[in-house]
């Protein structure tokens, strides 16, 4: 259950363009075409996971942030795709 979203997130981050893109932002652009939105009209593809990304002096926080970021990217792919499929006529 934890491995599958992490693998999707790792794939998304590997295919992201170089620059300031994160795994979550590359997933957002990959599933943005679904236009799945919450009750306030905010598209789910634009959701971000805000966390402390650590630093050189906090390598544990950096590692945890990377793992959680990959899990969140995989979660976004699974959930947004499922909502889009259920909502399709």
C-alpha positions as CSV (number, residue, x, y, z in Angstrom):
1,X,0.0,0.0,0.0
2,X,2.9,2.3,0.7
3,X,5.1,1.1,-2.1
4,X,2.8,1.6,-5.0
5,X,2.1,5.4,-4.5
6,X,5.8,5.8,-3.8
7,X,6.7,4.1,-7.1
8,X,4.2,6.3,-9.0
9,X,5.7,9.4,-7.3
10,X,9.3,8.3,-8.1
11,X,8.3,7.8,-11.7
12,X,6.7,11.2,-11.8
13,X,9.7,12.9,-10.3
14,X,12.0,11.1,-12.7
15,X,10.1,12.3,-15.7
16,X,9.8,15.9,-14.4
17,X,11.7,18.6,-16.3
18,X,14.9,19.9,-14.7
19,X,14.6,23.1,-12.7
20,X,12.5,23.9,-9.7
21,X,9.8,21.2,-10.4
22,X,9.0,18.8,-7.6
23,X,7.3,15.4,-7.8
24,X,4.0,17.0,-6.8
25,X,4.2,19.7,-9.5
26,X,5.0,17.2,-12.3
27,X,2.1,15.1,-11.2
28,X,-0.1,18.2,-11.2
29,X,0.8,18.9,-14.8
30,X,0.3,15.3,-15.7
31,X,-3.3,15.0,-14.3
32,X,-4.3,18.6,-14.7
33,X,-6.2,17.8,-17.9
34,X,-8.8,16.0,-15.7
35,X,-9.9,19.3,-14.1
36,X,-11.0,17.5,-10.9
37,X,-11.8,20.3,-8.4
38,X,-12.9,20.5,-4.8
39,X,-16.0,22.2,-3.6
40,X,-14.3,25.6,-3.6
41,X,-13.3,25.2,-7.3
42,X,-9.6,24.6,-6.6
43,X,-8.2,22.0,-9.0
44,X,-6.8,18.9,-7.1
45,X,-3.9,18.9,-9.5
46,X,-2.6,22.1,-7.9
47,X,-2.6,20.7,-4.3
48,X,0.8,20.7,-2.7
49,X,2.2,19.0,0.4
50,X,3.8,21.7,2.6
51,X,6.6,20.4,4.8
52,X,10.0,21.3,6.2
53,X,12.4,20.1,3.5
54,X,15.3,19.9,5.9
55,X,18.8,21.1,5.2
56,X,22.4,20.0,5.2
57,X,22.3,20.1,9.0
58,X,19.0,18.1,9.2
59,X,19.5,15.2,6.8
60,X,16.8,13.1,8.6
61,X,14.2,15.8,7.7
62,X,15.4,15.9,4.1
63,X,15.0,12.2,3.7
64,X,11.6,12.1,5.3
65,X,10.5,15.0,3.2
66,X,11.6,13.2,0.0
67,X,9.8,10.0,1.0
68,X,6.6,11.8,1.9
69,X,6.8,13.9,-1.2
70,X,7.0,10.8,-3.4
71,X,4.1,9.2,-1.5
72,X,2.0,12.3,-2.0
73,X,2.8,12.4,-5.7
74,X,1.6,8.8,-6.1
75,X,-1.4,9.5,-3.9
76,X,-2.4,12.4,-6.2
77,X,-2.2,10.2,-9.3
78,X,-4.3,7.5,-7.8
79,X,-6.9,9.7,-6.2
80,X,-7.4,12.2,-9.0
81,X,-7.6,9.5,-11.6
82,X,-10.1,7.6,-9.5
83,X,-12.3,10.6,-9.0
84,X,-12.1,11.5,-12.7
85,X,-13.1,7.9,-13.6
86,X,-16.0,7.9,-11.2
87,X,-17.2,11.3,-12.3
88,X,-17.1,10.4,-16.0
89,X,-20.4,9.6,-17.6
